[in-house]
């Protein structure tokens, strides 16, 4: 039997964290290529350090002239991302940072496996396992610790960028520990926040006075008690932040991007990868299916795994675990999800409308637990498969 009384912790990082800045640039590059050609191939990686950003990887367009034109836009794309995040530090400034573009044309061998799969359909862009998860503990059907860790940083970014709290800097981390009773979150046992700030004269107490009201805005009031421990800037001064303080790299925050450790992870990062890469598209499909299973009332918790091989279109396996909360047998859910959605790479992209420039916005504050958007952003958060799943049982 699963434990019902415990404390669980998840962390998030802000859009100005060095790794997240790199995720943002990689996804901005992806969006630029997909905006030019919906079937563009992109696998972009970004590295950032003091006064330096390096972008590399593989890209592909059907028109070589357009490919050359897009390559010429890469430096400005990076600068625009850095500017929007808010970096104007002496040793990391959007206007003076050195940007190196090492992107090159996609490998013909990889393209061959994707474009003409072994079963005469588009094949998966790589092998791998992908997990989706959903739980009833929040309205977004997300684990509460990661959902509220994101919410804190997103709110602080809003007031920083609006100018209301100009003492805050772009780089920040949050961490929430929640006590569960009978499997439900009831109390925040600790809140950890480390945020970049403007002056060495500002101590932890000063920063806590700024951030505490916003933290209380986003966390349910009854969860913060007299026993809740607060750790705001516990090391003291945090003025030098971002890539000047610590190097960043695309794909190093995969647990932050997903479920905060509350569910398994297949190991593949998302940012910078076009949706033919099942690391991304099948992880989104797994979340979509798990969320719809829970939204349909078939379980209070659902973990769903998909597995793929490069060049093969259909998933090699589908696995479901409802953790003892299922109203429908797990093996029956495995059957009906395959019946209700085409889980080939092309089928996933078509069902979720993924060949659109919708990825830059996913780079911070989680790829899941977000509101579906009118232009197709976060389409994998829809619960429009509920009726089909019910009818298929």
Secondary structure, DSSP 8 states (H G I E B T S, - for coil): ----SEEEEEEEE-TTSHHHHHHHHHHHHHHHHHHH-TT-EEEEEEEEETTEEEEEEEEE-S-HHHHHHHHTTHHHHHHHHHHHHT-EETTEETTT-EEEEEEEE--HHHHHHHHS-TTSS--BSS-EEEEEEEETTSTTSS-HHHHHHHHHHHHHHHHHHHTTTTTEEEEEEEEEEEEEETTEEEEEEEEEEEEEES-TT--HHHHHHHHHHHHHHHS-GGGEEEEEEEEESTTS---S-GGGTS-EETT--HHHHTTTTSS---S---TTB-TTSHHHHHHHHHHHHHHHHHHTTS-SEEEEEEEE-BT--S-SEEEEE-TT--SS-HHHHHHHHHHHS--SHHHHHHHHT-SSS--GGGSSS-SSS----TTSTTGGG--TTHHHHHHH-
